[in-house]
């Protein structure tokens, strides 16, 4: 550190960042410190958690990854999730995050620690800093397994163990955006003694928010419109995840370096083009003409694996409500850096539309941004086509400024400025007050657990559990699982089983400590069910389905949209498409070592055999081997289903190109071009989500059956709509 002597003698201050302050090898700030100023405190939560999260990428810890996979495989097979487990850890074609129940982790943690030590966890940059925080308490952490690695994280960051976070050190927190008080407590363990909140309009920029979720006529063409805009303007794209980013990557600018900081500078100096920044909701600023257009693609609902799991598998958790709202506001602020700034924000994705249109969620958005959102929704809903949308968008960024737009914005939005708010007494709603109490209880639980005071830990959360179940089922189930673990560590197995199973009753994915005592969940397709019921079963395979289920569906189907997916990823996405259409779907070729089609969709009425050749070039042809391989699938079908009586059809997914002169394709195999597949994926994903919005859990299947029939997507209608496009032979 430069000028360390002067800092130690108190002559100067030290300027550092959150990553340095909270990293496990930081010894400089473990001595006496009088005070700390935390700037941009609204971004601290996930940064602090990251510093207490041990990342174990498979690429650097292959033995550890294999050890954990081998140790927990039997558990997943015992609960009939073996195929899903293999899709994630073996085939690497499922983006899901697997949660390892704490009672399973307890049995394998010692072997994982041994493997980590042997592979150099103490010396590798990716792991050495968090290891210092967690090494003695890894058995008190939760573990998540994904296709590329392992994440180990505590219930909450144990910042109370850091000397500079003690109550004797004065702490000042600066923030230009809203503060979620329960999240602040979860991160730092206390609430500030005093608040200074000047009424200033600094940062309140002018913006149009385009909301396609209120106008179905604009949704399907919005991607193409944004690509069109990028030919003339710079557009920052913030997708919620890397899978969501794939379709944008194909249209991104060409940069001279992969370093993101360099990309930002090149983008600022460019005239037009796209910069893709997945899940980067802060840490980059584009004031003025450096960028006027922003796309937020998907609800910013998960950064680390823990948050992704909680959101995608436990539904709309209210305890993440403030975090999500804060990220939305932070993201919109990337191109709005002052009162004189202006720009256009596009909010894309059914998940973001579903979340933001719910009243309780909208209320946590600050009044100024909420007014802009409501104006944007009204304008977007009134637009009839993209020509009129373009006129509106251009009026916002016009130079000189368009007085029509600026006067509308000022009249509608300015009354909601912070500067115009009347002074009010600082009162908390009953819900917020309860949420803060629960957050303090979580901190007490973590502190007692970290000190291995298991009985005190259980008491901290137990007293609030019933009230939390009434307000936030997802959070309560998560608490119940941890209470069960504290009881297990304390030797009370009967109480542990009771709480583990209470959590599992709410969300099966949390796991039962005695899975043999529960009826096994049925496979997603049972021939006695309707098509809608089968689809509902797929959506709810991990518990109650919610819009996290639809986000997961979009990730699973994304390889059908991007051109950068691997063959294996594309085939797996095709298999998932069949399931979301209500078919029983599998991959006979990969599952049997080469026998059968790549993908097989079956239903009570029709069967579809699919050979995937999507990687064929338009200038190529289908070889004799390709054709012969596909024809063999017809023989496979006759052998496997000699008396099915169902209509069936053999489709080859690929370009419209001829067969080689030496091949004899006949009339029984038909070409299904990839763009038709991606269109079908878009249709069914939109329809399933529309049915979700038009129904409740009790009526979803019936509503869906009706909508499938109206959309021509029942089994028979889908079969009839398959292209009649036999492969032609080169003459």
Rosetta blueprint (number, residue, H / E / L):
1 X L
2 X L
3 X L
4 X H
5 X H
6 X H
7 X H
8 X H
9 X L
10 X L
11 X L
12 X L
13 X L
14 X L
15 X L
16 X L
17 X L
18 X H
19 X H
20 X H
21 X H
22 X H
23 X L
24 X L
25 X L
26 X L
27 X L
28 X H
29 X H
30 X H
31 X L
32 X L
33 X L
34 X L
35 X E
36 X E
37 X E
38 X E
39 X L
40 X L
41 X H
42 X H
43 X H
44 X H
45 X H
46 X H
47 X H
48 X H
49 X H
50 X H
51 X H
52 X L
53 X E
54 X E
55 X E
56 X E
57 X E
58 X L
59 X L
60 X L
61 X L
62 X H
63 X H
64 X H
65 X H
66 X H
67 X H
68 X H
69 X H
70 X H
71 X H
72 X H
73 X H
74 X H
75 X H
76 X H
77 X H
78 X H
79 X L
80 X L
81 X L
82 X H
83 X H
84 X H
85 X H
86 X H
87 X H
88 X H
89 X H
90 X L
91 X L
92 X L
93 X L
94 X L
95 X L
96 X L
97 X L
98 X E
99 X E
100 X E
101 X L
102 X H
103 X H
104 X H
105 X H
106 X H
107 X H
108 X H
109 X H
110 X H
111 X H
112 X H
113 X H
114 X H
115 X H
116 X H
117 X H
118 X H
119 X L
120 X L
121 X L
122 X L
123 X L
124 X L
125 X H
126 X H
127 X H
128 X H
129 X H
130 X H
131 X H
132 X H
133 X H
134 X H
135 X L
136 X L
137 X L
138 X H
139 X H
140 X H
141 X L
142 X E
143 X E
144 X E
145 X E
146 X L
147 X L
148 X L
149 X E
150 X E
151 X E
152 X E
153 X E
154 X L
155 X L
156 X L
157 X L
158 X L
159 X H
160 X H
161 X H
162 X L
163 X H
164 X H
165 X H
166 X L
167 X L
168 X L
169 X L
170 X E
171 X E
172 X E
173 X E
174 X L
175 X L
176 X L
177 X L
178 X L
179 X L
180 X L
181 X H
182 X H
183 X H
184 X H
185 X H
186 X H
187 X H
188 X H
189 X L
190 X L
191 X L
192 X L
193 X L
194 X L
195 X L
196 X L
197 X L
198 X L
199 X L
200 X L
201 X L
202 X L
203 X L
204 X L
205 X L
206 X E
207 X E
208 X E
209 X E
210 X E
211 X E
212 X H
213 X H
214 X H
215 X L
216 X H
217 X H
218 X H
219 X H
220 X L
221 X L
222 X H
223 X H
224 X H
225 X H
226 X H
227 X H
228 X H
229 X H
230 X L
231 X L
232 X L
233 X L
234 X E
235 X E
236 X E
237 X E
238 X E
239 X E
240 X L
241 X L
242 X H
243 X H
244 X H
245 X H
246 X H
247 X H
248 X H
249 X H
250 X L
251 X L
252 X L
253 X L
254 X L
255 X L
256 X L
257 X L
258 X L
259 X L
260 X H
261 X H
262 X H
263 X H
264 X H
265 X H
266 X H
267 X H
268 X H
269 X H
270 X L
271 X L
272 X L
273 X E
274 X E
275 X E
276 X E
277 X L
278 X L
279 X L
280 X L
281 X L
282 X L
283 X L
284 X L
285 X L
286 X L
287 X L
288 X H
289 X H
290 X H
291 X L
292 X L
293 X E
294 X E
295 X E
296 X E
297 X E
298 X L
299 X L
300 X L
301 X L
302 X L
303 X L
304 X L
305 X H
306 X H
307 X H
308 X H
309 X H
310 X H
311 X H
312 X H
313 X H
314 X H
315 X L
316 X L
317 X L
318 X H
319 X H
320 X H
321 X H
322 X H
323 X H
324 X H
325 X H
326 X H
327 X H
328 X H
329 X H
330 X H
331 X H
332 X H
333 X H
334 X H
335 X H
336 X L
337 X L
338 X L
339 X L
340 X L
341 X L
342 X E
343 X E
344 X E
345 X E
346 X E
347 X E
348 X E
349 X L
350 X H
351 X H
352 X H
353 X H
354 X H
355 X H
356 X H
357 X L
358 X L
359 X H
360 X H
361 X H
362 X H
363 X L
364 X L
365 X L
366 X L
367 X H
368 X H
369 X H
370 X H
371 X H
372 X H
373 X H
374 X H
375 X H
376 X H
377 X H
378 X H
379 X H
380 X H
381 X H
382 X H
383 X L
384 X L
385 X L
386 X H
387 X H
388 X H
389 X H
390 X H
391 X H
392 X H
393 X H
394 X H
395 X H
396 X H
397 X H
398 X L
399 X L
400 X L
401 X L
402 X L
403 X H
404 X H
405 X H
406 X H
407 X H
408 X H
409 X H
410 X H
411 X H
412 X H
413 X H
414 X H
415 X H
416 X H
417 X L
418 X H
419 X H
420 X H
421 X L
422 X L
423 X L
424 X L
425 X L
426 X L
427 X L
428 X L
429 X L
430 X H
431 X H
432 X H
433 X H
434 X H
435 X H
436 X H
437 X H
438 X H
439 X H
440 X H
441 X H
442 X H
443 X H
444 X H
445 X H
446 X H
447 X H
448 X H
449 X H
450 X H
451 X L
452 X L
453 X L
454 X H
455 X H
456 X H
457 X H
458 X H
459 X H
460 X H
461 X H
462 X H
463 X H
464 X H
465 X H
466 X H
467 X H
468 X H
469 X H
470 X H
471 X H
472 X L
473 X H
474 X H
475 X H
476 X H
477 X H
478 X H
479 X H
480 X H
481 X H
482 X H
483 X H
484 X H
485 X H
486 X H
487 X H
488 X H
489 X H
490 X L
491 X L
492 X L
493 X H
494 X H
495 X H
496 X H
497 X H
498 X H
499 X H
500 X H
501 X H
502 X H
503 X H
504 X H
505 X H
506 X H
507 X L
508 X H
509 X H
510 X H
511 X L
512 X L
513 X L
514 X L
515 X H
516 X H
517 X H
518 X L
519 X L
520 X L
521 X L
522 X L
523 X L
524 X L
525 X L
526 X L
527 X L
528 X L
529 X L
530 X L
531 X H
532 X H
533 X H
534 X H
535 X H
536 X H
537 X H
538 X H
539 X H
540 X L
541 X L
542 X L
543 X L
544 X L
545 X L
546 X L
547 X H
548 X H
549 X H
550 X H
551 X H
552 X H
553 X H
554 X H
555 X H
556 X H
557 X H
558 X H
559 X H
560 X H
561 X L
562 X L
563 X L
564 X L
565 X L
566 X L
567 X H
568 X H
569 X H
570 X H
571 X H
572 X H
573 X H
574 X H
575 X H
576 X H
577 X H
578 X H
579 X H
580 X H
581 X L
582 X L
583 X L
584 X E
585 X E
586 X E
587 X L
588 X H
589 X H
590 X H
591 X H
592 X H
593 X L
594 X L
595 X L
596 X L
597 X L
598 X L
599 X E
600 X E
601 X E
602 X E
603 X L
604 X L
605 X L
606 X E
607 X E
608 X E
609 X E
610 X E
611 X E
612 X E
613 X L
614 X L
615 X L
616 X L
617 X L
618 X L
619 X L
620 X L
621 X L
622 X E
623 X L
624 X H
625 X H
626 X H
627 X H
628 X H
629 X H
630 X H
631 X H
632 X H
633 X H
634 X H
635 X H
636 X H
637 X H
638 X H
639 X H
640 X H
641 X L
642 X L
643 X L
644 X L
645 X L
646 X L
647 X E
648 X E
649 X E
650 X E
651 X E
652 X E
653 X E
654 X L
655 X L
656 X L
657 X L
658 X L
659 X E
660 X L
661 X L
662 X L
663 X L
664 X L
665 X L
666 X L
667 X L
668 X L
669 X E
670 X E
671 X E
672 X E
673 X L
674 X H
675 X H
676 X H
677 X H
678 X H
679 X H
680 X H
681 X H
682 X H
683 X H
684 X H
685 X H
686 X H
687 X H
688 X H
689 X H
690 X H
691 X H
692 X H
693 X H
694 X L
695 X L
696 X L
697 X L
698 X L
699 X L
700 X H
701 X H
702 X H
703 X H
704 X H
705 X H
706 X H
707 X H
708 X H
709 X H
710 X H
711 X L
712 X L
713 X L
714 X L
715 X H
716 X H
717 X H
718 X H
719 X H
720 X H
721 X H
722 X L
723 X L
724 X L
725 X L
726 X E
727 X L
728 X L
729 X E
730 X L
731 X L
